[in-house]
Amino acid sequence: MRTAPETPADVRRHNLARVLRHLSDHGPCSRGEAAAATGLAHGSLTALTADLVGRGLVREAGLVPGGGRGRPRRHLETVPDRVVSVAVRVTRERLHLAVADLAGRLGHRSDVAHSTPDGDPGALADALAAAVRETADAARDAHPGAHLAGTFLAVPGPVTAGGRVFSTDFGWPGPVDLGALLRDRLGEAAGPVTLANDANLAALAEYRALTVLRGAPPRSLAYLKADVGVGGGLVVDGRIEAGGHGVAGEPGHMPVAFDGPPCPCGGRGCLALYLGPEALTDAAGLGGLRADRGTEAAVAALGRALAAGEPAAVAALDTAGEVLGAAVLALTSLLDVDDVVLGGYLADWHPWLARGLEARLAARRAMAGAAAPVPDPVPGTLGADASLAGAVALARETVLADPASVPLR
């Protein structure tokens, strides 16, 4: 739960956020309408909007009739391009970057290949710094005078509250302070650096997309994805629930076979060993291609093989669907979530996973005395951009939560 603001500065920051968020979410409105919607006194609202105007976050949008004999009202609206951010999605072989404004609109985008060696976080930080610096420069060129709110990265692997990243996908033996490595290389060139788990950000983005689609938010959502590796996230009442150590809702190292093969995490039979890109491409007979041309090429080839109905590929996905079903049963039994959303190639390949998935779920659904229904896992709607969309949403939320972080003009 959030604690109540304690100092006058905290109260003012909180109220600035209330006003800016209302204008951002509900469009232009008069001061009186904003005061009524936020519960703030008219005098306080006037002072707060003057502050937001001074920071360039809000502007007067012209006069509209006030109704009756009153004077016309002057509407207020946000200025989305006053603030820009750099959003980055990090994968094993590529960096996907975008510039976004306060409305979440994307501008400059780039995809950069990298081939950093396993176990060398410094090499990844070098590649990131070069790509981020170029994107930040593009943001300044496209938005002269805009405030750069920072760089927001979606990274594979759990991220602790202190910003350390655990990523067996990159061969790191322990937690790495990737943010500090990147800040050392960038200095102030790209603003503050914020890292979050890619699956958590994708979960939040898919939750918001599902809310728009249905017209009402689900109470809780579990997200499972496979691309760089196997990950997931948990969203409850519109907020990421990361747990005490940043790993809540992370299924990749949940054991699904106690006598299964050993995992680099120290366990055995982890879900990632059955649904990860290496496991699936090897099961479909594409291990040699993966060794020669990389994981992305092998995954793309597996997609083509599925579309062509090749028996080895279809059989591999049948087995993977059953494993996925076991994971869904474990998650829903433990968390009692309303929705399960699939991301990455689990969404792309849902038609081929469905048979094995349903075989696992059918028996539980047939139980007349089941305490809660097992939700039907559905493919996400955002595709490969889900994590990047989550990073953009995090950037926007960071500014909306603290408008005073934007300097006066």
N, C-alpha and C positions, 0 to 999 in steps of 0.2 A: 504494500500500500504506500501511496505517496504521503510524505509528511507535509504538514501545513507550513507555508512560508513563515519565517520567524523574524526577519529584519525588514525594515522599510524597502531596502533595495530588492529583497526577495519578493515582496508583495508587488512592487512595481514591475519587476521582470515577469512575474506570473500574470499580471493583468495585461501587460503588453502582448504576451503570448495569446491570451484569450481573445483580444481584439483582432490581432493579425490572423489567427486561425479562423475566426468567424468570417472575416472578409475573404480569406483565401478559399474557404469551403463553400460559402454561400453567395459569392459574387458581390457586385456593387450594392451599397445600401447607404442610407443617410446615417448621420451620427445618432439621431434619435432611435432609428431601427437597431443600430448596433448596440446602443445602451440597453434597450429593452431585451435584446437577445442574450447579452452577456450578463445582465443584472447589475451593471455598473451605473453609478450616478452620472448624470449628463455632464456635470462639470469635470468629473474624473475622465470620462470618455473623451472629452474635448482635449484635455491635456495629453492623454495617451496617444490620440491620433496625431496631435502636433509633433510628438516625439517620433512616431512612425513616419510621418511626412518628412521630418528632418533627416531621417536615415535613408530616405529614398525608397522605402518599402511600400508606401501608400501615397496616392495622389488624389486630388479632387477631380471628379470625372464629369463635371458639368452640372447644370441645374435641371431639375425636374419639377413639375407642378406639385405643390404640397397638398392640394385639395382644399376646398372651402375658400376662405379669405386669407389664409396664411401665406407667408412668403414662400417662394419656391425653395425646395430643399436642395442642398448641394451634396451629391453622392460622393462616396469614397470607394476606391478600388485599389487592389494591390498592383505592384509593378514587378511582374515576375522576372524580368531580365535585370533587375537590380542586383540579384544574387545568382551566381553560377557555381557549380560544383563539378568535380571530376569523379566519375564513377568507374570502377574497374572490376571486371570479373577475371579471376585468375584460374587457369586450368593447367594441366600438366604440360601442354604443348603450346598454348596461346594465351595472350593477354587481350581481352576485349575491353575497350575504353570508350567512354562517351562523355560529352559535356551536357549538363542538364541545368535548366533554370528552376526558379522557385515553384513553377507550376508543374514541374516534372517533364517538361518538353525537352526532347533530345535534339542537340545540335550536332556538332562535329563528332564523328565516330571513326574508330580505327580498330583493326585487328592486327596484332603483332605476334609473329611466331617467335618462340624462344626454345632453346634446347639446353637448358641449364642442367648440369650434372646432378645426380642424386646425392643427397647429403651435403649440399653446399648452398645454404640459404643466402650467403653473400652474393653468389652469382645471380640468384633470382632477384635479390634487391637491386643489383646493378641493372638488370633488364627492366625491372619495374620503374626505376628512377628515370631511365632514359625515355620510356614510353609516356610516363606521367608528365615529365617536364615538357615534352612536345605537345601533349594534349592541353596542358595548362596554358601554354603559349597560344594555342589555337583558340582557347576560351577567351583570353584577353583580347586577341585580335578581333574576334567576332562580337564581343560585348565590351567595348571601351568604357571604362569607368565603373564596370560592375565589380562587386565585392566577391572575391573567390572564397567561398565558405570552407573549402578544404577538399581532401581526397578521401573517398570512401571505397574501401576494397571489400569485395566478396571473395573469401579465400576458402579452399577446401580444408576441412579439418576443424575440430573444436577450437574456439577462441576463449581464453580465460578472461575474467573480469579485468585483469591487468594487461590484457592485450597480447598475451603469448599464444602462439599457434602450435597445435599438435597436428602434424601431417605426415602419416606414413606414406602417403602418395608421393611425397618428394624425398622419401628416404631419410627423413630427419629422425635421429634417435631419441629426441626429447623435445621439450617446448622451446620455441624460437621466438624471440622478440622481433618479429619481422617489421613491426611498425617503427621501432627504434632504428633498425638498419636502414629503413627507407628515409626516415627523417634525417639521419646523418648525411645521406647522399643528396637530399633535396634542399635542406635548409628551409627557408621560407618560400621557396619557389612555387609550392603547390598548396600552401595553407596547412592547417592541422591535418594529420593523417589518422583515420579511424578504420579499424578492421572489424569485420564480423563474419561469422560462418556463412558460407554461401547458401547452404540448405536452409538455414534460419531465415535469411533474407528472401529466398525463393518462396518459403512457406508464407511469409507475411504478404508478399506480392500476390500469391495465388489466393490467399484468404480475402484480400481486397477485391480481386477480380471476381471471386465467387459471390461476394457481397453485392457487387454491381449487377451481376447476372441475375441473382435472385431477388434483389431489391431489399434484402435484409441480411444481416450478418449471421453466420453460424456461431454457436457458442464456442465450439472448439473444433480444431482441425489438426490432423496429423499429416505430415508431408513426407513422402519417401521418394528419393531420386537416386538415379545411377547415371553417372557420366564420367567425371574424373575418377571417382570412387563411388561408394555407396554412403549416402547420408540422409538426413531428415531433419525435421523441425516440428515443434509443437506450438500452436497459437491458441491462446485461451482469451476470450473476450477482447479480441483485437490486438493482443500483445504477445510477443514472443516469450515463451516460458523456457528459459535456458537452464533452470536449476541452479544449484549451489556452485557448480564448477563449469558451467557453460556447455554441458553435454546432454541435457534433457531432450528427449525425443530423437536422439541420435541412434539409429538402428544398425549402423554399419558393423559394429563390433558386438552386436547381440548374438549369442551363440544359438544356432539353429540345429546343430548336430554335435552332441557332446563328445562323440568319437571321431569327429571330423579332422581335417588336416590342421596343422599348427598355423597360427596367424602371427604376423609381425608384432601385433599388439600384446602378445604373450598368452592369448587364449587359444581355443581350438574351435573349429567349425563355425567361425563367424559368418554372418550374412554376406559380408563383402567378398568372401572366398567363393561364393556361389553366384552372386549377382554383379560383381565387379566386371569391368570391361575385359580384363585379362581372362577371367574365368569363362565368361560367355563366348568370347572369340575362340578360345582354346577348345571349348566344348563343341563348337561348330566347325572345327577343323581349320581354323584360320590363325593358329598360333605362329606358323612360319611367316605369314604375311605381317603379323604384328611385330615379329622380331626384325624383319627386313625394313618395313616402312613406317612403323609406329602404331600406337594404339588407335589414333583417330582414323587412320586408313583402314585398320582391321574392323573397327566398329561400323564404318561406312559400308564396307564390303558385306558385313553381316546383315545390315539393313537391306542391301540389294538381294542377298540370298533369300531372305525372308519373303521379300516381294515376289521373287521367282518361285517360291514354294520348294526350295531345295530341302530334302529330307533331313540332313544333318542339322541345318539351321532351325527348322521347325521343331525337331526333337529337343534341341538345346533349350528352346524357349518354353516348351511344354514342361520340362524339368524345372526351369527357372520360375515358371508360374507357380508351381507347387511350393517351392521354397518361399517365394513372395507371399503366398497365402499363409504359410506358417508364421511369417513375420507379422502380417496383418492381424492374425488371430492373437498373437502375443501382445501387440501394441493395443489393440482394442480391448482386450480383456483387462489389461493393466490400467489403461487411461480412460476408457469409456468415452471416446471422442465421438462427435456427431458425424464427422466427415473424414475420409481418407483420400488424399489427392496424390497422384503419381506424377513424377517429373523426370526430366532427362529422357533417356531412351526407354525408360519404363512407360512413359506416356506415348512415345512414338511407336513402341512395339506392343502396346496394350492388346491389339487384336490377336497376337500370337501368344501372349501371356495368359489370356482370358481363360482358356480351357483348363490349364493347370491350376490357376488361381481359384476358379469356381469349384474345382474338385476338392480343394482344401476347405473352402468356406461352406460348401453345401451341407455337410453333416452338422456343423454348428448351427446353421440357420434352421435346420430341421428339428432342432431340440425345442419341444413345446415349452419347456420350463426355463428357457434361457432368460437370464435377468435383463439383458439388453440386446437389441438387434445388432448384428454385425453390419456396419455400413458397407455399401458397395463401392470399392475403390474406383475412382474416376480419373481419367487423364487430365492433367493441368491444361490451362488454355494459353499460357504464356511461352511455352516452348523453351528454347535455349536462352531466351532473354529474361527468364524469371529471376535469376540471381542478380542480373544487372538492374532490372526493374526494382528489386528490393534495395539495392545500394542507392538508387536514385531516391526511393522513398525515405530511406534513412537520412540522406542529405537534407531532404525537404523538412523532415520532422525535426532535425537538429536546429535548423534556423527558426522554424515556427515555435519551437519550445523556448528559444532564447533570442528574440529579435534584437536585444541589446548587444549581441555579438557582432552585429553589422554596424560599422562606424557611422557617425554623423557625416553628412556630405558638406 
